Amino acid sequence: MTYEESIQKLESIVLQMEQGEMPIDALANRLAEANKLIAECRSKLLLADQEVQETLNANETK
Protein backbone atom coordinates (compact mmCIF):
# COMPACT_ATOMS: atom_id res chain seq x y z
CA MET A 1 0.00 0.00 0.00
CA THR A 2 1.37 3.42 -0.88
CA TYR A 3 1.73 6.23 1.63
CA GLU A 4 -1.16 8.08 -0.01
CA GLU A 5 -3.41 5.02 0.14
CA SER A 6 -2.57 4.57 3.82
CA ILE A 7 -3.43 8.21 4.54
CA GLN A 8 -6.74 7.87 2.69
CA LYS A 9 -7.57 4.75 4.69
CA LEU A 10 -6.69 6.55 7.94
CA GLU A 11 -8.92 9.47 6.98
CA SER A 12 -11.75 7.04 6.29
CA ILE A 13 -11.28 5.40 9.68
CA VAL A 14 -11.28 8.78 11.42
CA LEU A 15 -14.50 9.79 9.69
CA GLN A 16 -16.16 6.54 10.74
CA MET A 17 -15.02 7.04 14.32
CA GLU A 18 -16.17 10.66 14.39
CA GLN A 19 -19.69 9.62 13.42
CA GLY A 20 -19.87 7.88 16.78
CA GLU A 21 -22.20 5.11 15.68
CA MET A 22 -19.63 2.33 15.54
CA PRO A 23 -20.07 -0.69 17.85
CA ILE A 24 -17.28 -1.05 20.41
CA ASP A 25 -15.86 -4.21 18.79
CA ALA A 26 -15.69 -2.53 15.40
CA LEU A 27 -14.12 0.51 17.03
CA ALA A 28 -11.41 -1.63 18.60
CA ASN A 29 -10.70 -3.25 15.22
CA ARG A 30 -10.52 0.12 13.50
CA LEU A 31 -8.16 1.45 16.17
CA ALA A 32 -5.85 -1.53 15.66
CA GLU A 33 -5.95 -1.00 11.91
CA ALA A 34 -5.26 2.73 12.33
CA ASN A 35 -2.28 2.03 14.57
CA LYS A 36 -0.85 -0.33 11.96
CA LEU A 37 -1.35 2.25 9.21
CA ILE A 38 0.25 4.97 11.33
CA ALA A 39 3.29 2.77 11.94
CA GLU A 40 3.58 2.04 8.21
CA CYS A 41 3.31 5.75 7.34
CA ARG A 42 5.86 6.69 9.98
CA SER A 43 8.27 4.08 8.60
CA LYS A 44 7.84 5.35 5.05
CA LEU A 45 8.37 8.95 6.15
CA LEU A 46 11.53 8.05 8.07
CA LEU A 47 12.89 6.16 5.06
CA ALA A 48 12.12 9.09 2.75
CA ASP A 49 13.80 11.49 5.20
CA GLN A 50 16.92 9.30 5.30
CA GLU A 51 17.04 9.21 1.51
CA VAL A 52 16.71 12.99 1.31
CA GLN A 53 19.45 13.45 3.91
CA GLU A 54 21.75 11.07 2.04
CA THR A 55 21.13 12.92 -1.21
CA LEU A 56 21.78 16.28 0.42
CA ASN A 57 24.95 15.00 2.06
CA ALA A 58 26.16 13.51 -1.22
CA ASN A 59 25.56 16.81 -3.00
CA GLU A 60 27.40 18.76 -0.31
CA THR A 61 30.55 16.67 -0.70
CA LYS A 62 30.72 17.26 -4.46
ABEGO torsion letter per residue (X at the ends): XBAAAAAAAAAAAAAAAAAGABBAAAAAAAAAAAAAAAAAAAAAAAAAAAAAAAAAAAAAAX
